[in-house]
C-alpha cells in the first residue's frame, strides 16, 4: 500500500474513532460533526464555504441529517435497537432493506461501524442464520459489541480488519452488504474482488453507497466535500458497474435513491456471483 493510501486510511480511522467515542461519551451529540478536526480536506471543519476557492469543500451547505445517518431507516425496523446503534449510523442508505435477507443465511457487513446493519441483518436471518460485521476501528468495534449485548443478539460476530483484506474464508457468506463505506477505500478493485471471493456461488451483494454521475471528473467529485466521502472519492455509475463485472459478478445494477449534492447520489448497488463460479 502506498504512503498516500496509508494516510487516507489513517484519516478515515481517526474520523470514525472520534464518532464512536462521541456516542460512548456524549450520546446525544450529532455524529455528522463528531470529528471536527478530520474533514474531507484533512483540516479544520470550521472552515467556511469560501474555502472552496482552494478546491476543497462543498460550495453549498446541505442538511446532512436528511441524506446520511439514522433518518434513512424506518422507525418500525429500528424501534427495538439500542439508541447508540442509531446514533452511530453514518451511512447513506439501509442495505438490509434491499438485500432480501432470508432465514438461515450468513451475512457480512463491510465497515459495520456501530453495528446497526449487523443487528438488523441478524434479526432478518433469524437464529439459524448469522451476521458478521467487519471494521478496522477499535472504538467502533467496542461500541458495536456493546450494542450487540444490549440487543441480546446471539448470532453476530464483529471482526477487526480492512475491507480490502476480509478475514474470512472463501465462499463463506451468502450476502455482502455495506453502507457508504466502499467509497472511502483507496483500492476499490481489491474490495470488490474480496466481496466476490468470500461469497458462495450464487451469493449476492446489496450495498448502499455514494456514486457520481458519469460526467463528473474525479476532481469534480472531490470538490463536493466531506459529506460524500471525498477523502478517497466515489466511483461513477459506470465505473461501479465495470468493476463489478470485471470481478466476475452478474446481474449488476446501480439504482440512484437520493441526491446528496450536485451530481452525487446515494445508490443501491446489487450484483450476483454466478452459481457456476469456482
Backbone as CSV, one residue per row, in Angstrom:
resi,resn,N_x,N_y,N_z,CA_x,CA_y,CA_z,C_x,C_y,C_z
1,UNK,0.845,-1.191,0.000,0.000,0.000,0.000,0.878,1.237,0.000
2,UNK,0.517,2.260,-0.780,1.303,3.470,-0.883,1.194,4.290,0.379
3,UNK,2.163,5.219,0.541,2.131,6.106,1.701,0.866,6.946,1.708
4,UNK,0.423,7.383,0.522,-0.794,8.173,0.435,-2.016,7.368,0.866
5,UNK,-2.062,6.097,0.451,-3.184,5.249,0.835,-3.219,5.040,2.336
6,UNK,-2.037,4.845,2.938,-1.982,4.699,4.384,-2.464,5.955,5.083
7,UNK,-2.109,7.108,4.538,-2.548,8.371,5.117,-4.063,8.510,5.059
8,UNK,-4.642,8.147,3.918,-6.099,8.197,3.780,-6.760,7.276,4.789
9,UNK,-6.240,6.056,4.906,-6.829,5.099,5.844,-6.741,5.617,7.269
10,UNK,-5.624,6.243,7.620,-5.479,6.791,8.963,-6.488,7.902,9.214
11,UNK,-6.744,8.729,8.201,-7.742,9.798,8.355,-9.141,9.229,8.545
12,UNK,-9.463,8.201,7.772,-10.770,7.561,7.910,-10.902,6.942,9.289
13,UNK,-9.854,6.237,9.728,-9.894,5.595,11.049,-10.072,6.647,12.145
14,UNK,-9.365,7.761,12.036,-9.459,8.809,13.053,-10.859,9.387,13.128
15,UNK,-11.462,9.593,11.971,-12.814,10.159,11.971,-13.816,9.234,12.648
16,UNK,-13.757,7.944,12.308,-14.753,7.027,12.840,-14.461,6.639,14.285
17,UNK,-13.205,6.680,14.678,-12.891,6.501,16.094,-13.495,7.638,16.901
18,UNK,-13.375,8.860,16.391,-13.955,10.011,17.065,-15.471,9.905,17.135
19,UNK,-16.079,9.421,16.050,-17.530,9.255,16.037,-17.981,8.244,17.080
20,UNK,-17.257,7.132,17.187,-17.616,6.106,18.171,-17.488,6.639,19.589
21,UNK,-16.401,7.349,19.856,-16.204,7.906,21.190,-17.262,8.950,21.513
22,UNK,-17.726,9.657,20.490,-18.778,10.644,20.700,-20.056,9.979,21.194
23,UNK,-20.387,8.823,20.626,-21.565,8.086,21.081,-21.362,7.578,22.497
24,UNK,-20.196,7.040,22.756,-19.909,6.465,24.063,-19.945,7.518,25.165
25,UNK,-19.377,8.680,24.878,-19.229,9.702,25.912,-20.325,10.752,25.924
26,UNK,-20.890,11.020,24.749,-21.898,12.069,24.651,-22.976,11.619,23.680
27,UNK,-23.817,10.691,24.105,-24.756,10.029,23.226,-25.697,10.924,22.472
28,UNK,-25.947,12.124,22.942,-26.903,12.989,22.266,-26.247,13.859,21.204
29,UNK,-24.928,13.766,21.061,-24.219,14.626,20.133,-24.424,14.159,18.703
30,UNK,-24.509,15.081,17.766,-24.649,14.716,16.353,-23.339,14.185,15.827
31,UNK,-23.380,12.972,15.242,-22.151,12.356,14.755,-21.670,12.958,13.449
32,UNK,-22.515,13.640,12.745,-22.060,14.202,11.481,-21.042,15.301,11.686
33,UNK,-20.908,15.791,12.921,-19.863,16.753,13.239,-18.996,16.228,14.367
34,UNK,-18.956,14.907,14.477,-18.282,14.296,15.617,-16.776,14.396,15.547
35,UNK,-16.216,14.623,14.382,-14.768,14.701,14.251,-14.389,16.051,13.682
36,UNK,-14.385,17.116,14.497,-14.200,18.457,13.978,-12.856,18.702,13.349
37,UNK,-11.850,17.873,13.672,-10.544,18.115,13.096,-10.227,17.175,11.946
38,UNK,-11.188,16.384,11.502,-10.961,15.480,10.375,-12.075,15.687,9.363
39,UNK,-11.791,16.374,8.284,-12.779,16.642,7.256,-12.298,16.072,5.944
40,UNK,-13.074,16.320,4.898,-12.650,15.851,3.582,-11.315,16.447,3.203
41,UNK,-10.987,17.595,3.765,-9.748,18.288,3.407,-8.627,17.954,4.366
42,UNK,-8.949,17.212,5.417,-7.936,16.898,6.408,-7.604,18.081,7.282
43,UNK,-8.460,19.087,7.300,-8.185,20.292,8.061,-9.275,20.591,9.048
44,UNK,-9.462,21.887,9.336,-10.415,22.327,10.345,-11.816,22.347,9.772
45,UNK,-12.727,21.604,10.380,-14.092,21.511,9.869,-14.858,22.808,10.021
46,UNK,-14.309,23.795,10.746,-14.989,25.065,10.890,-14.730,25.978,9.712
47,UNK,-13.937,25.513,8.742,-13.650,26.333,7.568,-14.942,26.692,6.860
48,UNK,-15.013,27.901,6.343,-16.242,28.375,5.722,-16.356,27.919,4.293
49,UNK,-17.538,28.142,3.712,-17.774,27.747,2.327,-16.885,28.492,1.368
50,UNK,-16.330,29.640,1.807,-15.446,30.390,0.910,-14.154,29.652,0.648
51,UNK,-13.862,28.645,1.454,-12.649,27.865,1.235,-12.719,27.024,-0.009
52,UNK,-13.848,27.034,-0.694,-13.951,26.266,-1.920,-13.050,26.826,-3.004
53,UNK,-12.541,28.003,-2.797,-11.600,28.563,-3.765,-10.363,27.697,-3.890
54,UNK,-10.069,26.918,-2.851,-8.920,26.027,-2.892,-9.274,24.679,-3.484
55,UNK,-10.517,24.504,-3.891,-10.942,23.223,-4.436,-11.154,22.180,-3.376
56,UNK,-11.534,22.602,-2.160,-11.574,21.672,-1.045,-12.984,21.246,-0.686
57,UNK,-13.759,22.139,-0.114,-15.042,21.730,0.437,-16.206,22.177,-0.420
58,UNK,-17.382,21.645,-0.114,-18.553,21.858,-0.957,-18.978,23.318,-0.969
59,UNK,-19.428,23.819,-2.109,-19.775,25.227,-2.214,-21.081,25.585,-1.538
60,UNK,-21.934,24.615,-1.272,-23.201,24.911,-0.628,-23.433,23.955,0.522
61,UNK,-24.020,24.467,1.587,-24.301,23.635,2.753,-25.579,22.853,2.523
62,UNK,-25.609,21.611,3.017,-26.818,20.806,2.944,-27.122,20.273,4.336
63,UNK,-28.347,19.843,4.527,-28.727,19.215,5.789,-28.359,17.739,5.702
64,UNK,-27.184,17.380,6.237,-26.692,16.014,6.104,-27.593,15.010,6.824
65,UNK,-28.352,15.468,7.823,-29.226,14.553,8.548,-30.305,13.969,7.648
66,UNK,-30.568,14.607,6.504,-31.594,14.123,5.589,-31.054,13.133,4.571
67,UNK,-29.754,13.085,4.372,-29.186,12.216,3.338,-28.188,11.205,3.894
68,UNK,-27.835,11.309,5.164,-26.951,10.360,5.818,-27.490,10.051,7.207
69,UNK,-27.167,8.847,7.697,-27.459,8.534,9.080,-28.781,7.833,9.326
70,UNK,-29.216,7.877,10.586,-30.348,7.065,11.028,-31.671,7.491,10.412
71,UNK,-31.762,8.701,9.846,-33.011,9.148,9.229,-33.412,8.276,8.046
72,UNK,-32.478,7.500,7.500,-32.756,6.665,6.341,-33.331,5.299,6.721
73,UNK,-33.520,5.058,8.011,-34.132,3.816,8.485,-35.551,4.111,8.954
74,UNK,-36.468,3.188,8.685,-37.824,3.394,9.158,-37.926,3.031,10.634
75,UNK,-38.823,3.693,11.330,-38.952,3.511,12.772,-39.312,2.081,13.155
76,UNK,-40.112,1.432,12.322,-40.560,0.078,12.655,-39.398,-0.901,12.750
77,UNK,-38.389,-0.734,11.883,-37.279,-1.687,11.862,-36.244,-1.409,12.950
78,UNK,-36.229,-0.208,13.493,-35.181,0.153,14.451,-35.686,0.375,15.867
79,UNK,-36.980,0.222,16.101,-37.539,0.607,17.394,-36.989,-0.209,18.554
80,UNK,-36.544,-1.426,18.307,-36.036,-2.262,19.385,-34.509,-2.248,19.487
81,UNK,-33.837,-1.461,18.670,-32.383,-1.417,18.690,-31.873,-0.441,19.744
82,UNK,-30.665,-0.681,20.272,-30.082,0.276,21.220,-29.936,1.650,20.574
83,UNK,-30.185,2.687,21.345,-30.064,4.041,20.819,-28.681,4.347,20.287
84,UNK,-27.651,3.760,20.897,-26.289,4.017,20.454,-26.034,3.495,19.046
85,UNK,-26.716,2.416,18.680,-26.548,1.890,17.322,-27.098,2.867,16.302
86,UNK,-28.212,3.513,16.622,-28.790,4.509,15.727,-27.913,5.744,15.654
87,UNK,-27.421,6.205,16.802,-26.582,7.394,16.824,-25.295,7.196,16.030
88,UNK,-24.804,5.965,15.997,-23.544,5.696,15.316,-23.706,5.457,13.825
89,UNK,-24.926,5.562,13.314,-25.137,5.341,11.889,-24.678,6.556,11.092
90,UNK,-23.728,6.334,10.184,-23.217,7.399,9.330,-23.398,7.052,7.858
91,UNK,-24.275,6.085,7.576,-24.404,5.580,6.216,-25.289,6.438,5.339
92,UNK,-25.407,5.983,4.086,-26.179,6.734,3.089,-27.405,5.950,2.626
93,UNK,-27.768,4.915,3.373,-28.920,4.110,2.975,-29.241,3.073,4.024
94,UNK,-30.031,2.091,3.634,-30.422,0.991,4.504,-30.244,-0.299,3.710
95,UNK,-29.011,-0.834,3.670,-28.754,-2.001,2.807,-29.548,-3.234,3.191
96,UNK,-29.908,-3.376,4.454,-30.677,-4.561,4.852,-32.069,-4.554,4.243
97,UNK,-32.550,-3.390,3.849,-33.882,-3.308,3.258,-33.894,-3.733,1.800
98,UNK,-32.716,-3.809,1.169,-32.661,-4.141,-0.256,-31.950,-5.461,-0.522
99,UNK,-31.349,-6.059,0.514,-30.582,-7.286,0.305,-31.450,-8.533,0.296
100,UNK,-32.736,-8.391,0.619,-33.679,-9.511,0.591,-33.148,-10.687,1.398
101,UNK,-32.801,-10.427,2.651,-32.224,-11.454,3.509,-33.261,-12.508,3.860
102,UNK,-32.791,-13.755,3.898,-33.660,-14.888,4.166,-33.189,-15.628,5.415
103,UNK,-34.110,-16.286,6.086,-33.781,-17.058,7.278,-32.698,-18.081,6.967
104,UNK,-31.726,-18.176,7.861,-30.667,-19.154,7.723,-29.455,-18.680,6.945
105,UNK,-29.487,-17.499,6.367,-28.358,-17.015,5.575,-27.267,-16.428,6.464
106,UNK,-26.051,-16.395,5.902,-24.908,-15.772,6.555,-24.596,-14.467,5.837
107,UNK,-24.528,-13.384,6.611,-24.376,-12.035,6.059,-23.080,-11.416,6.561
108,UNK,-22.430,-10.645,5.713,-21.242,-9.888,6.088,-21.471,-8.419,5.782
109,UNK,-21.280,-7.580,6.803,-21.398,-6.132,6.639,-20.005,-5.523,6.633
110,UNK,-19.623,-4.900,5.520,-18.315,-4.265,5.398,-18.358,-2.860,5.973
111,UNK,-17.443,-2.583,6.910,-17.443,-1.290,7.565,-18.642,-1.145,8.471
112,UNK,-18.765,-2.047,9.439,-20.009,-2.196,10.197,-20.245,-1.116,11.247
113,UNK,-19.236,-0.312,11.564,-19.437,0.816,12.467,-20.040,0.397,13.797
114,UNK,-21.091,1.120,14.211,-21.729,0.836,15.486,-22.627,-0.383,15.488
115,UNK,-22.779,-1.037,14.338,-23.443,-2.333,14.286,-24.903,-2.336,13.896
116,UNK,-25.463,-1.196,13.489,-26.902,-1.161,13.210,-27.294,-2.142,12.112
117,UNK,-26.532,-2.216,11.020,-26.907,-3.106,9.921,-26.654,-4.568,10.260
118,UNK,-25.663,-4.834,11.096,-25.432,-6.209,11.551,-26.595,-6.674,12.421
119,UNK,-27.044,-5.823,13.331,-28.152,-6.199,14.213,-29.451,-6.375,13.430
120,UNK,-29.694,-5.500,12.461,-30.882,-5.664,11.622,-30.789,-6.943,10.790
121,UNK,-29.591,-7.242,10.278,-29.399,-8.462,9.490,-29.609,-9.705,10.341
122,UNK,-29.061,-9.677,11.554,-29.200,-10.828,12.444,-30.673,-11.112,12.730
123,UNK,-31.447,-10.078,12.862,-32.878,-10.240,13.102,-33.555,-10.862,11.883
124,UNK,-33.151,-10.444,10.695,-33.800,-10.923,9.469,-33.444,-12.379,9.163
125,UNK,-32.187,-12.775,9.418,-31.794,-14.151,9.090,-32.181,-15.127,10.186
126,UNK,-32.535,-14.612,11.360,-33.052,-15.467,12.421,-31.992,-16.297,13.113
127,UNK,-32.394,-17.105,14.071,-31.441,-17.877,14.879,-30.657,-18.917,14.087
128,UNK,-31.154,-19.313,12.931,-30.409,-20.278,12.116,-29.432,-19.594,11.172
129,UNK,-29.467,-18.269,11.121,-28.536,-17.501,10.290,-27.477,-16.840,11.147
130,UNK,-26.612,-16.060,10.483,-25.511,-15.422,11.206,-25.133,-14.132,10.498
131,UNK,-24.688,-13.147,11.294,-24.282,-11.857,10.731,-22.913,-11.461,11.259
132,UNK,-21.976,-11.236,10.334,-20.653,-10.728,10.666,-20.600,-9.226,10.399
133,UNK,-19.873,-8.524,11.253,-19.539,-7.132,10.989,-18.029,-6.983,10.922
134,UNK,-17.541,-6.243,9.944,-16.108,-6.034,9.774,-15.803,-4.550,9.864
135,UNK,-14.876,-4.191,10.739,-14.484,-2.796,10.885,-13.009,-2.740,11.273
136,UNK,-12.345,-1.635,10.900,-10.927,-1.503,11.216,-10.679,-0.634,12.444
137,UNK,-11.748,-0.094,13.032,-11.608,0.878,14.111,-11.961,0.249,15.448
138,UNK,-10.997,0.200,16.370,-11.228,-0.439,17.662,-12.397,0.187,18.405
139,UNK,-12.503,1.519,18.337,-13.562,2.201,19.066,-14.943,1.823,18.537
140,UNK,-15.066,1.707,17.220,-16.340,1.277,16.644,-16.645,-0.173,16.989
141,UNK,-15.635,-1.020,16.972,-15.837,-2.421,17.324,-16.304,-2.564,18.770
142,UNK,-15.704,-1.788,19.673,-16.134,-1.824,21.068,-17.593,-1.393,21.190
143,UNK,-17.953,-0.326,20.476,-19.322,0.170,20.521,-20.294,-0.861,19.949
144,UNK,-19.918,-1.473,18.824,-20.791,-2.460,18.188,-21.012,-3.672,19.092
145,UNK,-19.959,-4.128,19.722,-20.097,-5.284,20.620,-20.968,-4.940,21.824
146,UNK,-20.838,-3.741,22.325,-21.711,-3.291,23.412,-23.167,-3.260,22.949
147,UNK,-23.383,-2.765,21.748,-24.746,-2.706,21.208,-25.329,-4.098,21.003
148,UNK,-24.490,-5.051,20.582,-24.973,-6.418,20.386,-25.419,-7.033,21.706
149,UNK,-24.673,-6.769,22.772,-25.055,-7.264,24.097,-26.365,-6.623,24.532
150,UNK,-26.470,-5.303,24.320,-27.691,-4.595,24.712,-28.904,-5.105,23.945
151,UNK,-28.688,-5.500,22.692,-29.787,-6.010,21.863,-30.037,-7.493,22.081
152,UNK,-29.204,-8.126,22.912,-29.303,-9.566,23.192,-29.209,-10.384,21.901
153,UNK,-28.343,-9.933,21.000,-28.148,-10.623,19.720,-27.116,-11.727,19.905
154,UNK,-27.508,-12.948,19.640,-26.638,-14.101,19.827,-25.928,-14.527,18.537
155,UNK,-26.522,-14.213,17.406,-25.993,-14.710,16.125,-25.204,-13.640,15.376
156,UNK,-24.305,-12.965,16.089,-23.481,-11.928,15.484,-22.036,-12.070,15.949
157,UNK,-21.131,-11.578,15.118,-19.724,-11.503,15.494,-19.103,-10.317,14.772
158,UNK,-18.321,-9.523,15.514,-17.651,-8.371,14.936,-16.154,-8.667,14.822
159,UNK,-15.632,-8.481,13.614,-14.255,-8.808,13.287,-13.467,-7.533,13.011
160,UNK,-12.196,-7.540,13.396,-11.324,-6.416,13.065,-10.575,-6.720,11.777
161,UNK,-10.574,-5.764,10.866,-9.852,-5.931,9.612,-10.241,-4.849,8.632
162,UNK,-9.678,-4.937,7.434,-9.979,-3.965,6.396,-10.823,-4.614,5.309
163,UNK,-11.568,-3.788,4.609,-12.448,-4.319,3.573,-11.660,-4.728,2.329
164,UNK,-10.388,-4.335,2.258,-9.535,-4.780,1.155,-8.938,-6.163,1.403
165,UNK,-8.966,-6.621,2.663,-8.452,-7.944,3.030,-9.393,-8.528,4.082
166,UNK,-10.469,-9.117,3.638,-11.506,-9.609,4.540,-11.028,-10.868,5.263
167,UNK,-11.080,-10.882,6.603,-10.560,-12.033,7.360,-11.564,-13.175,7.487
168,UNK,-12.100,-13.601,6.346,-12.995,-14.755,6.293,-12.565,-15.633,5.128
169,UNK,-12.923,-16.908,5.205,-12.559,-17.839,4.160,-13.349,-17.632,2.884
170,UNK,-12.834,-18.155,1.797,-13.529,-18.067,0.515,-14.834,-18.852,0.572
171,UNK,-15.861,-18.311,-0.063,-17.150,-18.976,-0.118,-17.799,-19.178,1.232
172,UNK,-17.674,-18.193,2.126,-18.156,-18.387,3.492,-19.436,-17.632,3.824
173,UNK,-19.906,-16.747,2.935,-21.113,-15.980,3.248,-22.073,-16.004,2.053
174,UNK,-23.339,-15.764,2.349,-24.372,-15.738,1.312,-24.618,-14.336,0.766
175,UNK,-24.427,-13.339,1.620,-24.749,-11.966,1.251,-23.684,-11.025,1.799
176,UNK,-23.257,-10.065,0.990,-22.382,-8.981,1.441,-23.161,-7.678,1.350
177,UNK,-23.196,-6.961,2.479,-23.809,-5.649,2.493,-22.763,-4.625,2.927
178,UNK,-23.063,-3.372,2.704,-22.188,-2.289,3.150,-22.971,-0.998,3.056
179,UNK,-22.622,-0.034,3.899,-23.386,1.202,3.966,-22.458,2.408,3.896
180,UNK,-22.260,2.902,2.694,-21.482,4.119,2.469,-20.046,3.989,2.975
181,UNK,-19.415,2.861,2.659,-18.053,2.607,3.106,-17.111,2.363,1.934
182,UNK,-17.591,1.684,0.906,-16.713,1.345,-0.218,-16.142,2.606,-0.855
183,UNK,-16.910,3.715,-0.865,-16.399,4.945,-1.458,-15.209,5.510,-0.697
184,UNK,-14.977,5.076,0.550,-13.850,5.564,1.332,-12.562,4.798,1.051
185,UNK,-12.643,3.672,0.376,-11.457,2.856,0.112,-10.614,3.458,-1.011
186,UNK,-9.309,3.337,-0.875,-8.402,3.770,-1.936,-8.083,2.644,-2.907
187,UNK,-8.590,1.442,-2.639,-8.358,0.303,-3.541,-9.682,-0.428,-3.742
188,UNK,-10.562,0.192,-4.486,-11.897,-0.364,-4.685,-11.895,-1.681,-5.466
189,UNK,-11.019,-1.864,-6.465,-10.967,-3.183,-7.117,-10.660,-4.313,-6.128
190,UNK,-9.791,-4.031,-5.148,-9.478,-5.054,-4.146,-10.702,-5.364,-3.300
191,UNK,-11.464,-4.338,-2.929,-12.669,-4.543,-2.133,-13.664,-5.419,-2.888
192,UNK,-13.897,-5.081,-4.138,-14.880,-5.827,-4.930,-14.397,-7.251,-5.189
193,UNK,-13.087,-7.412,-5.397,-12.534,-8.760,-5.552,-12.707,-9.599,-4.303
194,UNK,-12.542,-8.986,-3.142,-12.733,-9.696,-1.874,-14.201,-10.048,-1.654
195,UNK,-15.094,-9.162,-2.048,-16.519,-9.474,-1.954,-16.841,-10.723,-2.767
196,UNK,-16.305,-10.780,-3.966,-16.546,-11.941,-4.834,-15.977,-13.204,-4.196
197,UNK,-14.777,-13.091,-3.629,-14.106,-14.259,-3.046,-14.885,-14.849,-1.881
198,UNK,-15.360,-14.013,-0.960,-15.984,-14.553,0.254,-17.416,-15.020,0.023
199,UNK,-18.018,-14.624,-1.090,-19.379,-15.079,-1.380,-19.392,-16.527,-1.868
200,UNK,-20.405,-17.250,-1.458,-20.635,-18.574,-2.009,-21.166,-18.431,-3.434
201,UNK,-20.983,-19.435,-4.281,-21.607,-19.391,-5.608,-23.105,-19.136,-5.487
202,UNK,-23.595,-18.200,-6.262,-24.990,-17.807,-6.165,-25.240,-16.727,-5.134
203,UNK,-24.209,-16.356,-4.369,-24.351,-15.308,-3.364,-24.510,-13.941,-4.000
204,UNK,-24.883,-12.966,-3.209,-25.236,-11.668,-3.777,-24.717,-10.502,-2.938
205,UNK,-24.699,-9.360,-3.591,-24.277,-8.101,-2.987,-25.483,-7.175,-2.921
206,UNK,-25.671,-6.515,-1.771,-26.679,-5.471,-1.621,-26.068,-4.322,-0.845
207,UNK,-25.560,-3.325,-1.557,-24.741,-2.271,-0.964,-25.410,-0.914,-1.134
208,UNK,-25.348,-0.103,-0.089,-25.669,1.316,-0.212,-24.355,2.084,-0.294
209,UNK,-24.264,3.016,-1.215,-23.021,3.766,-1.369,-23.320,5.104,-2.024
210,UNK,-22.330,5.968,-2.043,-22.423,7.219,-2.784,-21.758,7.025,-4.136
211,UNK,-22.435,7.420,-5.204,-21.880,7.322,-6.547,-22.008,8.668,-7.247
212,UNK,-21.178,8.834,-8.263,-21.173,10.072,-9.032,-21.829,9.861,-10.387
213,UNK,-22.469,10.891,-10.889,-22.945,10.846,-12.265,-21.747,10.703,-13.201
214,UNK,-21.966,10.037,-14.312,-20.849,9.660,-15.177,-20.068,10.846,-15.733
215,UNK,-20.681,11.994,-15.834,-19.997,13.130,-16.454,-19.020,13.825,-15.511
216,UNK,-19.064,13.506,-14.207,-18.193,14.188,-13.258,-16.790,13.593,-13.266
217,UNK,-15.796,14.440,-13.452,-14.400,14.013,-13.370,-14.027,13.801,-11.904
218,UNK,-12.960,13.032,-11.634,-12.550,12.810,-10.239,-12.349,14.103,-9.455
219,UNK,-11.759,15.115,-10.076,-11.541,16.377,-9.373,-12.867,17.035,-9.002
220,UNK,-13.855,16.923,-9.883,-15.176,17.498,-9.601,-15.861,16.762,-8.450
221,UNK,-15.659,15.448,-8.381,-16.252,14.674,-7.290,-15.624,15.080,-5.961
222,UNK,-14.305,15.213,-5.945,-13.598,15.528,-4.708,-14.008,16.878,-4.149
223,UNK,-14.235,17.846,-5.022,-14.527,19.192,-4.544,-15.924,19.317,-3.943
224,UNK,-16.757,18.263,-4.072,-18.096,18.329,-3.490,-18.074,18.264,-1.975
225,UNK,-17.012,17.819,-1.371,-16.888,17.952,0.075,-16.964,16.678,0.869
226,UNK,-16.772,16.807,2.201,-16.621,15.662,3.087,-17.872,14.801,3.162
227,UNK,-19.052,15.397,2.942,-20.276,14.637,3.110,-20.488,13.602,2.010
228,UNK,-19.609,13.542,1.017,-19.675,12.473,0.029,-18.384,11.650,0.030
229,UNK,-17.668,11.666,1.145,-16.505,10.805,1.269,-15.375,11.167,0.343
230,UNK,-15.073,12.468,0.223,-14.045,12.860,-0.747,-12.644,12.524,-0.274
231,UNK,-12.509,11.972,0.945,-11.180,11.531,1.377,-10.608,10.558,0.351
232,UNK,-11.425,9.676,-0.142,-10.950,8.714,-1.135,-11.662,8.842,-2.470
233,UNK,-12.849,9.393,-2.495,-13.562,9.621,-3.750,-14.540,8.526,-4.107
234,UNK,-15.692,8.935,-4.606,-16.731,7.990,-5.008,-16.538,7.558,-6.457
235,UNK,-16.996,6.355,-6.773,-16.993,5.865,-8.142,-18.146,6.479,-8.925
236,UNK,-17.982,6.559,-10.222,-19.123,6.907,-11.068,-19.989,5.666,-11.248
237,UNK,-21.175,5.867,-11.767,-22.086,4.745,-12.002,-21.433,3.714,-12.916
238,UNK,-20.881,4.180,-14.029,-20.262,3.264,-14.989,-19.048,2.565,-14.403
239,UNK,-18.243,3.276,-13.628,-17.071,2.659,-13.009,-17.479,1.541,-12.053
240,UNK,-18.520,1.785,-11.280,-19.003,0.758,-10.348,-19.440,-0.489,-11.123
241,UNK,-20.244,-0.275,-12.139,-20.733,-1.398,-12.929,-19.576,-2.163,-13.574
242,UNK,-18.581,-1.452,-14.087,-17.454,-2.084,-14.767,-16.602,-2.898,-13.800
243,UNK,-16.344,-2.357,-12.605,-15.525,-3.074,-11.632,-16.218,-4.354,-11.160
244,UNK,-17.518,-4.290,-10.938,-18.253,-5.484,-10.524,-18.242,-6.547,-11.617
245,UNK,-18.448,-6.128,-12.858,-18.430,-7.081,-13.971,-17.041,-7.680,-14.154
246,UNK,-16.008,-6.857,-14.014,-14.636,-7.347,-14.178,-14.274,-8.368,-13.114
247,UNK,-14.850,-8.243,-11.919,-14.582,-9.199,-10.845,-15.297,-10.520,-11.048
248,UNK,-16.272,-10.543,-11.966,-16.998,-11.775,-12.252,-18.464,-11.748,-11.873
249,UNK,-18.951,-10.628,-11.353,-20.354,-10.541,-10.945,-21.282,-10.436,-12.150
250,UNK,-22.493,-10.922,-11.961,-23.554,-10.805,-12.958,-24.735,-10.053,-12.341
251,UNK,-25.729,-9.762,-13.196,-26.937,-9.055,-12.753,-26.583,-7.782,-11.987
252,UNK,-25.633,-7.046,-12.516,-25.142,-5.833,-11.864,-26.116,-4.685,-12.106
253,UNK,-26.423,-3.946,-11.047,-27.276,-2.764,-11.199,-26.874,-1.707,-10.183
254,UNK,-26.972,-0.447,-10.591,-26.745,0.696,-9.707,-27.987,1.577,-9.808
255,UNK,-28.756,1.645,-8.736,-30.016,2.384,-8.733,-29.893,3.595,-7.821
256,UNK,-30.068,4.793,-8.377,-29.969,6.014,-7.591,-31.196,6.147,-6.692
257,UNK,-30.968,6.570,-5.442,-32.065,6.704,-4.483,-32.332,8.150,-4.098
258,UNK,-31.296,8.928,-3.851,-31.486,10.323,-3.471,-30.206,11.102,-3.738
259,UNK,-30.364,12.350,-4.101,-29.204,13.209,-4.364,-28.654,13.737,-3.046
260,UNK,-27.340,13.654,-2.882,-26.720,14.180,-1.669,-26.073,15.539,-1.913
261,UNK,-25.666,15.784,-3.130,-25.208,17.097,-3.564,-25.140,17.052,-5.079
262,UNK,-24.795,18.136,-5.712,-24.862,18.236,-7.160,-24.075,17.126,-7.854
263,UNK,-24.789,16.264,-8.561,-24.156,15.207,-9.339,-23.739,13.990,-8.550
264,UNK,-24.006,13.966,-7.240,-23.626,12.854,-6.379,-24.890,12.304,-5.714
265,UNK,-24.997,10.979,-5.674,-26.244,10.362,-5.220,-25.985,9.202,-4.268
266,UNK,-26.901,9.028,-3.311,-26.978,7.757,-2.636,-27.495,6.738,-3.637
267,UNK,-27.025,5.502,-3.536,-27.412,4.496,-4.519,-27.459,3.119,-3.896
268,UNK,-28.271,2.258,-4.494,-28.321,0.845,-4.155,-27.561,0.092,-5.246
269,UNK,-26.569,-0.671,-4.833,-25.740,-1.435,-5.764,-25.996,-2.915,-5.528
270,UNK,-26.402,-3.605,-6.576,-26.686,-5.032,-6.478,-25.859,-5.815,-7.488
271,UNK,-25.517,-7.037,-7.108,-24.804,-7.928,-8.036,-24.896,-9.357,-7.498
272,UNK,-24.695,-10.335,-8.376,-24.793,-11.739,-8.013,-23.547,-12.481,-8.491
273,UNK,-22.999,-13.329,-7.622,-21.905,-14.211,-8.013,-22.505,-15.409,-8.739
274,UNK,-22.038,-15.733,-9.931,-22.638,-16.830,-10.685,-22.625,-18.144,-9.895
275,UNK,-23.680,-18.895,-10.009,-23.770,-20.178,-9.326,-22.695,-21.147,-9.791
276,UNK,-22.188,-20.919,-11.008,-21.175,-21.798,-11.567,-19.747,-21.372,-11.185
277,UNK,-19.616,-20.259,-10.459,-18.277,-19.758,-10.135,-17.545,-20.718,-9.217
278,UNK,-16.239,-20.840,-9.452,-15.425,-21.715,-8.622,-15.234,-21.079,-7.252
